[in-house]
């Protein structure tokens, strides 16, 4: 990511917005600068103060629309971010960064140049103001294309897709839990086999010991018998 991230998370706790309004707010963010541009071009010909006041009103509405787009985008992306898909999270983060810069710096430069052009009342400042609006529109279209790719490629902010993704995530978690249980069962079986092997080895050792004792006993009996036979032969 080229641009550093700027956090506006404090706004999330101040203003509450419902879900699935981001796409609606974006229409205003795209449309209002185009209307501003057309009015400024018309006003360069007619030089009407009333059009200037209309443009100032539209700039205020654009600020509100940008604020609404940021808040609704943050809320709408939360359910997708919770799914933990790294590619989606990175794409949303990049989309969010550009939106924050448009909100903080884009609207700020538009307001500054509009005030300068309104006070100075010179064509040069008006042209600079118009160029600033054109740049804002260009960045806005790039941002809109990025948002459209999030919807088309990842299904972000599509409730049905999000629901299916959550079902898939639950299924994956269930499969993982089952795999863990199978591993535990295999481990238990291996432990039982090991115990069985140890028990078999112990029994074999005991049987070997008994066989050795029996052999020793037989040997002693034979020895005793031999001694008795020798004694008998002496007395005879």
C-alpha positions as CSV (number, residue, x, y, z in Angstrom):
1,X,0.0,0.0,0.0
2,X,1.6,3.3,-1.1
3,X,-0.4,5.7,1.0
4,X,-0.1,5.5,4.8
5,X,-3.3,4.6,6.6
6,X,-5.1,7.3,8.5
7,X,-7.5,6.1,11.1
8,X,-10.9,7.8,11.6
9,X,-12.2,5.1,13.9
10,X,-13.4,7.7,16.5
11,X,-16.2,8.6,14.1
12,X,-17.6,5.1,14.3
13,X,-18.5,5.5,17.9
14,X,-20.0,9.0,17.5
15,X,-22.3,8.4,14.5
16,X,-24.5,5.3,14.0
17,X,-25.5,4.3,10.5
18,X,-27.5,1.2,9.4
19,X,-26.2,-1.5,7.2
20,X,-26.1,-1.6,3.4
21,X,-26.2,2.2,2.7
22,X,-22.7,2.6,1.3
23,X,-23.7,2.0,-2.4
24,X,-26.4,4.7,-2.0
25,X,-24.0,7.3,-0.5
26,X,-21.5,6.7,-3.2
27,X,-24.0,7.9,-5.9
28,X,-24.0,11.3,-4.3
29,X,-20.2,11.3,-4.0
30,X,-19.9,10.7,-7.8
31,X,-22.7,12.9,-8.9
32,X,-22.2,16.1,-6.9
33,X,-18.7,16.9,-8.2
34,X,-19.9,16.5,-11.8
35,X,-22.8,18.9,-11.1
36,X,-20.2,21.3,-9.4
37,X,-18.0,21.1,-12.5
38,X,-20.8,21.9,-14.9
39,X,-22.1,24.8,-12.8
40,X,-18.6,26.3,-12.5
41,X,-18.1,26.1,-16.3
42,X,-21.5,27.8,-16.8
43,X,-20.7,30.4,-14.2
44,X,-17.5,31.3,-16.0
45,X,-19.8,32.6,-18.7
46,X,-22.7,34.1,-16.8
47,X,-20.8,35.3,-13.7
48,X,-23.7,34.9,-11.3
49,X,-23.3,35.1,-7.5
50,X,-26.4,32.9,-7.1
51,X,-24.6,30.1,-8.8
52,X,-21.6,30.5,-6.5
53,X,-23.9,30.1,-3.5
54,X,-25.5,27.0,-5.1
55,X,-22.0,25.6,-5.5
56,X,-21.1,26.3,-1.9
57,X,-24.2,24.5,-0.9
58,X,-23.3,21.5,-3.1
59,X,-19.8,21.5,-1.7
60,X,-21.3,21.2,1.8
61,X,-23.5,18.3,0.6
62,X,-20.4,16.7,-0.9
63,X,-18.7,16.9,2.5
64,X,-21.7,15.2,4.2
65,X,-21.8,12.6,1.4
66,X,-18.1,11.8,1.8
67,X,-18.6,11.5,5.6
68,X,-21.6,9.2,5.0
69,X,-19.7,7.1,2.5
70,X,-16.8,6.6,4.9
71,X,-19.1,5.6,7.8
72,X,-21.4,3.3,5.8
73,X,-18.4,1.7,4.1
74,X,-16.8,1.0,7.5
75,X,-20.0,-0.6,8.8
76,X,-20.8,-2.6,5.7
77,X,-17.2,-4.0,5.4
78,X,-17.1,-5.3,9.0
79,X,-19.1,-8.5,8.4
80,X,-16.8,-9.3,5.5
81,X,-13.6,-8.6,7.5
82,X,-14.8,-11.0,10.2
83,X,-14.6,-13.8,7.7
84,X,-10.8,-13.5,7.8
85,X,-10.1,-13.7,4.0
86,X,-6.7,-12.0,3.6
87,X,-7.2,-11.0,-0.1
88,X,-10.6,-9.4,0.7
89,X,-9.2,-7.6,3.8
90,X,-6.3,-6.2,1.8
91,X,-8.6,-5.0,-1.0
92,X,-11.0,-3.4,1.5
93,X,-8.1,-1.7,3.3
94,X,-6.7,-0.2,0.1
95,X,-10.2,1.0,-0.9
96,X,-10.7,2.5,2.5
97,X,-7.4,4.4,2.5
98,X,-8.2,6.2,-0.8
99,X,-11.7,7.0,0.5
100,X,-10.2,8.6,3.6
101,X,-7.8,10.7,1.6
102,X,-10.6,11.9,-0.6
103,X,-12.6,12.8,2.5
104,X,-9.8,14.6,4.3
105,X,-7.8,16.2,1.5
106,X,-9.9,16.1,-1.6
107,X,-12.8,18.0,-0.1
108,X,-10.4,20.3,1.9
109,X,-8.7,21.4,-1.3
110,X,-12.0,21.9,-3.1
111,X,-13.2,24.1,-0.2
112,X,-10.0,26.1,-0.1
113,X,-9.9,26.8,-3.8
114,X,-13.6,27.6,-3.9
115,X,-13.2,30.2,-1.1
116,X,-10.1,31.7,-2.8
117,X,-11.9,31.8,-6.2
118,X,-15.1,33.3,-4.6
119,X,-13.1,36.1,-2.7
120,X,-10.6,36.9,-5.4
121,X,-13.1,36.7,-8.2
122,X,-10.4,36.0,-10.8
123,X,-10.5,33.6,-13.7
124,X,-7.1,32.0,-12.7
125,X,-8.4,30.8,-9.3
126,X,-11.6,29.7,-10.9
127,X,-9.7,27.6,-13.4
128,X,-7.6,26.1,-10.6
129,X,-10.8,25.3,-8.7
130,X,-12.2,23.6,-11.8
131,X,-9.0,21.6,-12.2
132,X,-9.3,20.5,-8.6
133,X,-12.9,19.3,-9.2
134,X,-11.7,17.4,-12.3
135,X,-9.0,15.7,-10.3
136,X,-11.5,14.8,-7.6
137,X,-13.8,13.3,-10.1
138,X,-11.0,11.3,-11.7
139,X,-9.9,9.9,-8.3
140,X,-13.6,9.3,-7.5
141,X,-14.0,7.1,-10.6
142,X,-10.9,5.1,-9.7
143,X,-12.3,4.6,-6.2
144,X,-15.7,3.6,-7.7
145,X,-14.0,1.0,-10.0
146,X,-12.2,-0.4,-6.9
147,X,-15.5,-0.6,-5.0
148,X,-17.2,-2.3,-8.0
149,X,-14.4,-4.9,-8.1
150,X,-15.0,-5.6,-4.4
151,X,-18.6,-6.4,-5.2
152,X,-18.0,-8.3,-8.5
153,X,-15.0,-10.3,-7.4
154,X,-15.6,-10.9,-3.6
155,X,-19.3,-10.2,-3.2
156,X,-18.6,-7.5,-0.5
157,X,-21.7,-5.7,0.8
158,X,-23.9,-8.3,-0.8
159,X,-26.0,-9.7,2.0
160,X,-26.7,-13.1,0.3
161,X,-23.0,-13.6,-0.5
162,X,-22.1,-12.7,3.0
163,X,-24.6,-15.1,4.4
164,X,-23.2,-17.9,2.2
165,X,-19.7,-17.0,3.2
166,X,-20.7,-17.3,6.9
167,X,-22.3,-20.7,6.2
168,X,-19.1,-21.8,4.5
169,X,-17.0,-20.5,7.4
170,X,-19.2,-22.4,9.9
171,X,-18.9,-25.6,7.8
172,X,-15.1,-25.2,7.7
173,X,-15.0,-24.7,11.5
174,X,-17.2,-27.9,11.9
175,X,-14.8,-29.8,9.6
176,X,-11.8,-28.6,11.6
177,X,-13.5,-29.7,14.8
178,X,-14.2,-33.1,13.4
179,X,-10.6,-33.5,12.2
180,X,-9.5,-32.6,15.7
181,X,-11.8,-35.3,17.1
182,X,-10.5,-37.8,14.6
183,X,-6.9,-37.0,15.6
184,X,-7.7,-37.4,19.2
185,X,-9.4,-40.8,18.5
186,X,-6.3,-41.9,16.5
187,X,-4.1,-40.8,19.4
188,X,-6.3,-42.8,21.8
189,X,-6.1,-45.9,19.6
190,X,-2.3,-45.6,19.4
191,X,-2.1,-45.3,23.1
192,X,-4.3,-48.4,23.5
193,X,-2.1,-50.3,21.0
194,X,1.0,-49.2,22.9
195,X,-0.5,-50.4,26.2
196,X,-1.4,-53.7,24.5
197,X,2.1,-54.1,23.2
198,X,3.6,-53.3,26.6
199,X,1.2,-55.8,28.2
200,X,2.1,-58.5,25.7
201,X,5.8,-57.9,26.3
202,X,5.3,-58.1,30.0
203,X,3.4,-61.4,29.7
204,X,6.1,-62.8,27.4
205,X,8.8,-61.8,30.0
206,X,6.8,-63.5,32.8
207,X,6.4,-66.6,30.7
208,X,10.1,-66.7,29.9
209,X,10.8,-66.3,33.7
210,X,8.5,-69.2,34.5
211,X,10.1,-71.4,31.8
212,X,13.5,-70.6,33.2
213,X,12.3,-71.5,36.7
214,X,10.8,-74.8,35.4
215,X,14.0,-75.7,33.7
216,X,16.0,-74.9,36.8
217,X,13.6,-77.1,38.9
218,X,13.9,-80.0,36.4
219,X,17.7,-79.6,36.5
220,X,17.7,-79.8,40.3
221,X,15.4,-82.8,40.3
222,X,17.7,-84.6,37.9
223,X,20.7,-83.7,40.0
224,X,19.1,-85.0,43.2
225,X,18.1,-88.2,41.4
226,X,21.6,-88.7,40.2
227,X,23.0,-88.2,43.7
228,X,20.5,-90.6,45.2
229,X,21.4,-93.2,42.6
230,X,25.1,-92.8,43.4
231,X,24.5,-93.2,47.2
232,X,22.4,-96.4,46.5
233,X,25.2,-97.8,44.4
234,X,27.7,-97.2,47.2
235,X,25.7,-99.1,49.9
236,X,25.0,-102.0,47.5
